[in-house]
């Protein structure tokens, strides 16, 4: 299939882009990497009348660390985030999840902010943002606003970015001291959307025991599902190798739907298995960081 006839603009500045989007309203759509948008256009699942191509806005192509966050601009490609040592040292979960995003050719063009705005519940980055409690900076002709992760994903392929607005930046909190992350997913083929996936964040106390644990699940509902697993793992030593209570909690609290890819029961089973797998990875990272001198201490996990 081919996309419908479209108008096309390529602004030279953020100001011009916001003016165009404001004038177009519902008829306008932002084009950045295009790895999600172009297939939707071709299948006629999205029908804007005009594309605003922001690929000349080089000032939005940054990946940096500032004020306790990893900042990723709207034109930063997945591959550029993966290639940023400063960002990945500050928040290792980014690399763990981004490696599962499709294939290298798509990561070379697709943008991290664009994948968040696309709001696919099977996408890795929405789950990461939801787990970490990050924020998205959204700009319009009349000003800017920050949208918390908990308010950003509204439904399947629906984010809080409104007509006339441009998501210019995402902010991922830096991994706090005494914490570790893990990521695991299962797909039918490498690079396919996950049948089920989970991102995990744990924090250790001074005694090297688990104080807090959270998990975010993808492909189990219309939005990333975040669970507080603290009750299942609090007080467990960081060198534990089996976490049956966490597996059980995940299976009891996750209520996925069946589709052509997997039954609900199979997804529920995967949620338990992958929760334990990601938790063990997170505990190992927390232990390694403690060994390397990043001492555990009280650290908040976004709730």
Secondary structure, 3 states (H helix, E strand, C coil): CCCCCCEEECCCCHHHHHHHHHHHHHHEEEECCCCCHHHHHHCCCCCCCEEEECCCCHHHCCEEEECCEEEEECCCEHHHHHCCHHHHHHCCHHHHHHCCCCCHHHHHHCEHHHHHHHCCCCCHHHHHHHHHCCEEEEEECCEEEEEEHHHHEEECCEECCCCCCEEEEEEEECCCCCEEEEEEEEECCCCCCEEEEEEEEEEECCCCEEEEEEEEEECCCCCCEEEECHHHHCCCECCCCCCHHHHHHHHHHCCCCCCCCCCHHHHHHHHHHHHHHHHHHHHHHHHHHHHCCCCCCCCCCCC
